[in-house]
Amino acid sequence: MRYTLFKACICFAAAVCENFDGYFMRHALYLASKGLGRTRPNPCVGCVIVSVNGTIVGEGWHHKAGEPHAEALALIDAGSQANGSTAYVSLEPCNHFGRTPPCTQALIRS
């Protein structure tokens, strides 16, 4: 319930915010901060997936090195709603194979 209420508040705030891009980017940075001290040697990254009507449909952050990146988690959270949506990512998505597949390819496929 608390999480649903939080998401509803974010959507309402976005609806009255004049700078949508800035709002959603700040939210991605907030999500990234949840990984502080846990992602080494990787950076902290947050991602927000926003539908064409300005609703957050997915979000994620990088929890720990070797685990899925923020973009992958946000895409999983968004599911089919990711199609045609905008991704706000606090750092350029990776484009290489390491312990996880490239985030750029996952974003393109969505």
Secondary structure per residue as TSV (DSSP state, phi and psi in degrees):
chain	resnum	aa	ss	phi	psi
A	1	M	-	360.0	-44.9
A	2	R	H	-61.8	-43.1
A	3	Y	H	-63.7	-42.4
A	4	T	H	-62.7	-42.9
A	5	L	H	-62.8	-41.3
A	6	F	H	-61.1	-45.5
A	7	K	H	-62.7	-39.5
A	8	A	H	-64.0	-40.3
A	9	C	H	-64.4	-40.4
A	10	I	H	-62.8	-44.6
A	11	C	H	-63.4	-40.8
A	12	F	H	-64.9	-44.9
A	13	A	H	-62.3	-38.7
A	14	A	H	-65.3	-35.3
A	15	A	H	-65.8	-29.4
A	16	V	H	-102.0	-2.1
A	17	C	-	-81.5	134.0
A	18	E	S	-76.2	-28.6
A	19	N	-	-111.5	84.8
A	20	F	H	-58.8	-46.8
A	21	D	H	-59.2	-45.6
A	22	G	H	-63.1	-40.4
A	23	Y	H	-62.0	-49.8
A	24	F	H	-71.1	-32.0
A	25	M	H	-68.1	-40.0
A	26	R	H	-62.3	-36.6
A	27	H	H	-67.0	-38.8
A	28	A	H	-62.7	-39.3
A	29	L	H	-66.4	-38.3
A	30	Y	H	-61.1	-45.2
A	31	L	H	-61.6	-41.0
A	32	A	H	-58.7	-37.3
A	33	S	H	-63.8	-20.3
A	34	K	T	-67.1	-19.3
A	35	G	T	-94.5	0.9
A	36	L	T	-53.1	128.9
A	37	G	T	80.9	3.5
A	38	R	T	-122.9	-10.9
A	39	T	S	-104.6	-1.7
A	40	R	T	-52.8	134.0
A	41	P	T	-89.4	3.5
A	42	N	S	-80.6	157.4
A	43	P	-	-77.9	162.7
A	44	C	-	-79.3	129.8
A	45	V	-	-137.0	140.0
A	46	G	E	-124.5	152.0
A	47	C	E	-142.8	137.3
A	48	V	E	-125.8	129.9
A	49	I	E	-103.9	124.4
A	50	V	E	-121.3	126.9
A	51	S	-	-71.0	170.2
A	52	V	T	-62.9	-22.4
A	53	N	T	-91.6	7.5
A	54	G	S	87.0	16.2
A	55	T	-	-97.9	135.9
A	56	I	E	-72.0	120.1
A	57	V	E	-109.5	-11.8
A	58	G	E	-161.8	148.6
A	59	E	E	-152.2	154.4
A	60	G	E	-166.0	164.3
A	61	W	E	-145.8	155.9
A	62	H	-	-76.2	117.5
A	63	H	-	-84.4	-41.1
A	64	K	S	-163.6	146.8
A	65	A	T	-55.8	135.8
A	66	G	T	91.7	-14.4
A	67	E	S	-96.4	167.4
A	68	P	-	-54.1	145.3
A	69	H	-	-77.1	168.6
A	70	A	H	-55.9	-42.9
A	71	E	H	-62.6	-44.5
A	72	A	H	-62.6	-42.6
A	73	L	H	-66.5	-39.8
A	74	A	H	-66.0	-39.1
A	75	L	H	-66.3	-38.9
A	76	I	H	-63.3	-43.4
A	77	D	H	-62.0	-39.4
A	78	A	H	-76.3	-29.7
A	79	G	G	59.5	-138.2
A	80	S	G	-68.2	-16.6
A	81	Q	G	-70.5	-12.0
A	82	A	G	-67.8	-26.9
A	83	N	T	-60.9	119.9
A	84	G	T	84.1	-2.0
A	85	S	-	-86.9	173.5
A	86	T	E	-108.0	136.8
A	87	A	E	-102.5	127.8
A	88	Y	E	-107.5	115.6
A	89	V	E	-124.1	135.0
A	90	S	S	-75.3	-8.5
A	91	L	S	-150.1	148.6
A	92	E	-	-53.5	129.2
A	93	P	-	-61.9	144.6
A	94	C	-	-70.2	153.4
A	95	N	-	-132.3	39.4
A	96	H	S	-142.3	160.4
A	97	F	-	-91.0	127.3
A	98	G	S	-135.2	-125.8
A	99	R	S	-75.9	-15.8
A	100	T	S	-131.1	156.4
A	101	P	-	-73.0	166.4
A	102	P	-	-63.5	130.5
A	103	C	H	-70.0	-31.7
A	104	T	H	-58.9	-42.7
A	105	Q	H	-66.2	-39.9
A	106	A	H	-62.8	-41.0
A	107	L	H	-66.6	-41.6
A	108	I	H	-63.9	-43.5
A	109	R	H	-65.5	-28.3
A	110	S	-	-72.2	360.0
